[in-house]
Amino acid sequence: MKGFVQIDYVVAFGFFFIVVVFLTQNVTTYVSSVRGDSDILLARSEAVDLLTSADFPAQPLNWSSEEELRRIGFSTTAYSMLVVVNNTQPFLRNQSASPSAMTSELVTLNYSETGFRGIDINSTVVYDENNNSIAYQINGTNITFAIPVNASQVRYLTIYFDDDSNFTSRSQAVSGNDNLTERVFFPESLELMQFRQLQKLMNANYSQVRNSTMTSKDFTIKLLDIDTSVNFLSFGPDLPRKGNIVALQRYGLYQNSSGFVRKGRLTVQVG
């Protein structure tokens, strides 16, 4: 009988050991899973915060100390105006003439007549219907450019400008004749990523930015030009190929170094 009792103890201990091992393994797996999920959630939260940099207004960036905490902000309000150049009889300045092909029709826009004050006239960019940029000349608050217009043709130009940027002048001499009365529509506002703020981030120290924005994980911020497939901005270290990496992206407009309005894709990786 004593031998059987000992066997019972051995069997009971064996079952107890198996249960303990099973519970330990499952608890360890659960804790590891929770820890991994928490890590991913934290990385995602920080990625969302960094991605919204495209939504926050451009502001002075000073990451010199952790006491001066600032959210990264790329966004600025720019403006676009539609200009219609119509080479038909009602729009001829000389009503006794007939519409004919014009190789260099001058178009002049006076910014002071738009109601805006304090704009950065050097931020002006002009695009035609095919998204080709057009050179212009600056004279005071006027910009003038020249385009070819066939007889009975209607052309649509878009002018972009910013009111708080800091571009250098790209003024060029323009010549031609002013034969038509153009229609200039009231400016419409649009949000885009300002070159001045993008440039400040490109020139910033990564460690200072990470510390002052209180980002606990490593991150990279990239801005891809959609048309050229070239990264206009790349900030932060390359993240490891293995591990929990969260990547988020969004599309939007941005200014390049010449003030041209481009289509971009902002990508944030955190891990």
C-alpha positions as CSV (number, residue, x, y, z in Angstrom):
1,M,0.0,0.0,0.0
2,K,2.9,2.3,0.8
3,G,4.2,1.9,-2.7
4,F,0.9,2.8,-4.2
5,V,0.7,6.0,-2.1
6,Q,4.2,7.0,-3.4
7,I,3.0,6.4,-6.9
8,D,0.0,8.6,-6.3
9,Y,2.3,11.4,-5.1
10,V,4.5,11.0,-8.2
11,V,1.5,11.1,-10.5
12,A,0.0,14.1,-8.7
13,F,3.3,15.9,-8.8
14,G,3.6,15.1,-12.5
15,F,0.2,16.6,-13.2
16,F,1.0,19.6,-11.0
17,F,4.3,20.1,-12.9
18,I,2.6,19.9,-16.3
19,V,-0.1,22.4,-15.2
20,V,2.5,24.8,-13.9
21,V,4.5,24.5,-17.1
22,F,1.4,25.0,-19.2
23,L,0.3,28.1,-17.3
24,T,3.8,29.6,-17.3
25,Q,4.1,29.1,-21.0
26,N,0.7,30.6,-21.7
27,V,1.2,33.5,-19.3
28,T,4.6,34.2,-20.8
29,T,3.2,34.1,-24.3
30,Y,0.3,36.4,-23.3
31,V,2.6,38.9,-21.6
32,S,4.9,38.9,-24.7
33,S,1.9,39.4,-26.9
34,V,0.6,42.2,-24.8
35,R,4.0,43.8,-24.7
36,G,4.3,43.5,-28.5
37,D,0.8,44.9,-29.1
38,S,1.6,47.8,-26.7
39,D,4.8,48.5,-28.6
40,I,3.0,48.6,-31.9
41,L,0.3,50.9,-30.5
42,L,2.9,53.3,-29.1
43,A,4.7,53.3,-32.4
44,R,1.5,53.9,-34.3
45,S,0.5,56.8,-32.0
46,E,3.9,58.5,-32.5
47,A,3.7,57.9,-36.2
48,V,0.3,59.6,-36.3
49,D,1.6,62.5,-34.4
50,L,4.5,62.9,-36.8
51,L,2.3,62.5,-39.8
52,T,0.0,65.3,-38.7
53,S,3.0,67.6,-39.1
54,A,1.5,68.3,-42.5
55,D,-1.6,69.7,-40.8
56,F,-0.1,72.0,-38.2
57,P,0.8,75.6,-39.1
58,A,4.4,76.4,-39.9
59,Q,6.1,78.0,-36.9
60,P,9.6,78.9,-35.7
61,L,11.4,75.6,-35.1
62,N,13.7,75.8,-32.1
63,W,14.7,72.4,-30.8
64,S,17.7,73.7,-28.8
65,S,16.4,72.5,-25.5
66,E,13.7,70.2,-24.1
67,E,12.1,73.2,-22.3
68,E,11.1,74.6,-25.7
69,L,8.8,71.9,-26.8
70,R,7.4,72.4,-30.3
71,R,5.3,70.3,-32.6
72,I,6.7,70.0,-36.1
73,G,4.6,72.0,-38.4
74,F,4.8,72.1,-42.2
75,S,1.5,73.6,-43.2
76,T,0.9,77.0,-44.6
77,T,-1.9,78.7,-46.3
78,A,-1.1,79.6,-49.9
79,Y,-3.4,81.0,-52.6
80,S,-4.2,80.2,-56.2
81,M,-5.8,82.4,-58.9
82,L,-7.3,81.4,-62.2
83,V,-6.5,83.7,-65.1
84,V,-8.5,83.2,-68.4
85,V,-7.0,84.5,-71.6
86,N,-9.6,84.5,-74.3
87,N,-8.6,85.3,-77.8
88,T,-12.1,86.0,-79.2
89,Q,-13.7,89.2,-80.4
90,P,-15.3,90.4,-77.1
91,F,-11.9,90.4,-75.3
92,L,-9.9,92.3,-77.9
93,R,-8.7,95.7,-76.7
94,N,-9.0,96.9,-80.2
95,Q,-12.6,96.1,-81.2
96,S,-12.0,97.1,-84.8
97,A,-9.5,94.2,-85.2
98,S,-10.2,90.5,-85.7
99,P,-8.8,87.7,-83.6
100,S,-5.5,86.4,-84.9
101,A,-2.7,84.2,-83.5
102,M,-0.6,86.0,-80.9
103,T,2.9,84.6,-80.3
104,S,3.6,86.7,-77.2
105,E,0.5,88.0,-75.4
106,L,1.4,89.9,-72.3
107,V,-0.6,89.2,-69.1
108,T,-0.1,91.5,-66.1
109,L,-1.4,90.9,-62.6
110,N,-1.3,93.7,-60.0
111,Y,-1.2,92.1,-56.5
112,S,-2.3,95.3,-54.8
113,E,-5.6,95.0,-56.6
114,T,-6.3,91.5,-55.1
115,G,-6.7,92.9,-51.6
116,F,-3.7,91.1,-50.2
117,R,-1.0,92.9,-48.3
118,G,2.5,91.7,-47.3
119,I,2.7,88.8,-49.8
120,D,5.9,87.3,-50.8
121,I,5.8,88.2,-54.5
122,N,8.9,86.0,-55.1
123,S,6.8,83.0,-54.2
124,T,4.8,83.5,-57.3
125,V,4.6,80.5,-59.7
126,V,2.5,80.4,-62.9
127,Y,1.3,77.3,-64.6
128,D,-0.4,76.7,-67.9
129,E,-3.2,74.1,-68.6
130,N,-0.6,71.4,-69.0
131,N,1.1,72.2,-65.7
132,N,4.1,73.8,-67.4
133,S,5.7,76.6,-65.5
134,I,5.8,80.1,-67.1
135,A,8.6,82.7,-66.5
136,Y,7.5,86.1,-65.3
137,Q,8.8,89.6,-64.6
138,I,8.4,91.5,-61.4
139,N,7.8,95.2,-61.4
140,G,6.8,96.6,-58.0
141,T,3.6,94.7,-57.1
142,N,3.0,93.6,-60.7
143,I,4.0,90.4,-62.3
144,T,3.9,90.1,-66.1
145,F,4.3,87.0,-68.3
146,A,3.9,86.2,-72.0
147,I,2.1,83.3,-73.6
148,P,1.2,82.3,-77.2
149,V,-2.6,82.3,-77.9
150,N,-4.1,81.1,-81.2
151,A,-7.1,82.9,-82.8
152,S,-10.3,81.9,-81.0
153,Q,-8.3,80.0,-78.4
154,V,-9.1,80.2,-74.7
155,R,-6.2,79.5,-72.3
156,Y,-6.4,78.9,-68.6
157,L,-3.5,79.8,-66.3
158,T,-3.1,79.2,-62.6
159,I,-1.1,81.5,-60.4
160,Y,0.1,80.4,-56.9
161,F,1.6,82.6,-54.2
162,D,2.3,82.6,-50.5
163,D,2.0,85.4,-48.0
164,D,4.7,84.4,-45.5
165,S,7.5,82.6,-47.3
166,N,11.0,83.8,-48.1
167,F,12.0,82.9,-51.7
168,T,14.5,84.8,-53.7
169,S,13.5,86.6,-56.9
170,R,13.2,84.6,-60.1
171,S,12.2,87.7,-62.2
172,Q,13.1,87.6,-65.9
173,A,12.7,90.1,-68.7
174,V,9.5,89.6,-70.6
175,S,8.4,91.2,-73.9
176,G,5.4,91.1,-76.1
177,N,2.1,92.9,-76.7
178,D,-1.0,93.4,-74.6
179,N,-3.9,92.8,-77.0
180,L,-6.4,91.1,-74.8
181,T,-8.4,91.8,-71.7
182,E,-7.9,88.9,-69.3
183,R,-10.3,87.7,-66.7
184,V,-8.7,87.2,-63.2
185,F,-10.7,85.3,-60.6
186,F,-10.5,86.0,-56.9
187,P,-7.8,84.0,-55.1
188,E,-8.7,80.7,-53.4
189,S,-6.8,79.4,-50.3
190,L,-5.2,76.0,-50.2
191,E,-3.0,74.2,-47.6
192,L,0.4,73.0,-48.6
193,M,3.7,72.1,-46.9
194,Q,5.9,75.2,-46.9
195,F,9.5,75.0,-48.2
196,R,10.8,77.2,-45.4
197,Q,9.7,74.7,-42.7
198,L,10.7,71.6,-44.7
199,Q,14.2,73.2,-45.1
200,K,14.5,73.8,-41.3
201,L,13.8,70.2,-40.6
202,M,16.3,69.1,-43.2
203,N,19.0,71.2,-41.5
204,A,18.0,70.3,-37.9
205,N,19.8,67.9,-35.6
206,Y,17.9,64.6,-35.3
207,S,18.6,64.0,-31.6
208,Q,17.4,67.4,-30.6
209,V,14.2,67.0,-32.7
210,R,13.5,63.6,-31.2
211,N,14.2,64.8,-27.6
212,S,12.2,68.0,-27.8
213,T,9.2,66.4,-29.5
214,M,9.3,63.7,-26.8
215,T,9.3,60.9,-29.4
216,S,10.4,57.7,-27.6
217,K,11.3,55.7,-30.7
218,D,13.5,56.2,-33.7
219,F,11.7,57.6,-36.8
220,T,12.2,58.7,-40.3
221,I,10.3,61.3,-42.3
222,K,10.4,61.3,-46.1
223,L,8.7,63.4,-48.7
224,L,8.5,61.9,-52.1
225,D,7.9,63.9,-55.2
226,I,5.1,62.1,-57.1
227,D,6.1,63.1,-60.6
228,T,9.9,62.5,-60.3
229,S,9.8,59.6,-57.7
230,V,12.7,61.3,-56.0
231,N,12.8,62.0,-52.2
232,F,12.7,65.7,-51.7
233,L,13.1,65.3,-48.0
234,S,14.6,62.5,-45.9
235,F,15.1,63.0,-42.2
236,G,16.1,60.5,-39.6
237,P,18.1,57.3,-39.5
238,D,17.4,54.1,-41.5
239,L,15.3,51.8,-39.3
240,P,16.2,48.1,-38.8
241,R,14.8,45.7,-41.3
242,K,13.4,43.5,-38.5
243,G,11.2,44.4,-35.6
244,N,7.9,46.3,-35.1
245,I,8.0,49.1,-37.7
246,V,4.9,51.3,-38.2
247,A,4.7,53.2,-41.5
248,L,2.0,55.7,-42.4
249,Q,1.7,58.0,-45.4
250,R,-0.4,60.7,-46.9
251,Y,-0.6,62.8,-50.1
252,G,-0.5,66.5,-50.3
253,L,1.0,69.6,-52.0
254,Y,4.4,71.1,-51.1
255,Q,6.7,73.9,-52.2
256,N,10.1,73.0,-53.6
257,S,13.2,75.2,-53.3
258,S,12.1,77.3,-56.3
259,G,8.6,77.9,-54.9
260,F,6.9,75.5,-57.4
261,V,3.9,73.7,-56.1
262,R,4.4,70.0,-56.4
263,K,2.5,66.8,-55.6
264,G,4.1,64.8,-52.8
265,R,3.7,61.8,-50.6
266,L,4.7,62.2,-46.9
267,T,5.8,59.0,-45.2
268,V,6.6,58.4,-41.6
269,Q,8.2,55.3,-40.2
270,V,8.5,54.6,-36.5
271,G,10.2,51.7,-34.8
